[in-house]
Amino acid sequence: MRLRVRLSRKKFATSNKCTYRQSYVLICVELLQDEQYEIIDASFLDNLLELATDRTPNVRLWVGQCLLLLQKNTKNDQVEKSLLQLQSDIDIDVRHFSTHVNSPSTPAVCT
């Protein structure tokens, strides 16, 4: 069972479909809202940090929100570095949501 979950997690995080990658980040957001920091650190953080440079702005936007939530409760240099990168992103919405925790009410459609 754990192997299947691990493979599914990797499949979502590295999918060619932006909706899958965005879903991966939204799962992370849900875990953080439930204060599951250890699970994020142990199982999701590496892929999450890789998604900070995703080609799709809406994926990066949600990564920014997720990293802000994580930053409030943990100290991690990689998280800080990725957040700084997102806060100077070319996309204005990515910059905004990487600076302010005010989750969009509905996940934006990948563009």
Secondary structure in CASP SS format (residue, H / E / C, confidence):
PFRMAT SS
TARGET T0000
AUTHOR 0000-0000-0000
METHOD secondary structure of the structure
MODEL  1
M C 1.00
R H 1.00
L H 1.00
R H 1.00
V H 1.00
R H 1.00
L H 1.00
S H 1.00
R H 1.00
K H 1.00
K H 1.00
F H 1.00
A H 1.00
T C 1.00
S C 1.00
N C 1.00
K C 1.00
C H 1.00
T H 1.00
Y H 1.00
R H 1.00
Q H 1.00
S H 1.00
Y H 1.00
V H 1.00
L H 1.00
I H 1.00
C H 1.00
V H 1.00
E H 1.00
L H 1.00
L H 1.00
Q H 1.00
D C 1.00
E C 1.00
Q C 1.00
Y H 1.00
E H 1.00
I H 1.00
I H 1.00
D H 1.00
A H 1.00
S H 1.00
F H 1.00
L H 1.00
D H 1.00
N H 1.00
L H 1.00
L H 1.00
E H 1.00
L H 1.00
A H 1.00
T H 1.00
D C 1.00
R C 1.00
T C 1.00
P H 1.00
N H 1.00
V H 1.00
R H 1.00
L H 1.00
W H 1.00
V H 1.00
G H 1.00
Q H 1.00
C H 1.00
L H 1.00
L H 1.00
L H 1.00
L H 1.00
Q H 1.00
K C 1.00
N C 1.00
T C 1.00
K C 1.00
N C 1.00
D H 1.00
Q H 1.00
V H 1.00
E H 1.00
K H 1.00
S H 1.00
L H 1.00
L H 1.00
Q H 1.00
L H 1.00
Q H 1.00
S C 1.00
D C 1.00
I C 1.00
D C 1.00
I H 1.00
D H 1.00
V H 1.00
R H 1.00
H H 1.00
F H 1.00
S C 1.00
T C 1.00
H C 1.00
V C 1.00
N C 1.00
S C 1.00
P C 1.00
S C 1.00
T C 1.00
P C 1.00
A C 1.00
V C 1.00
C C 1.00
T C 1.00
END
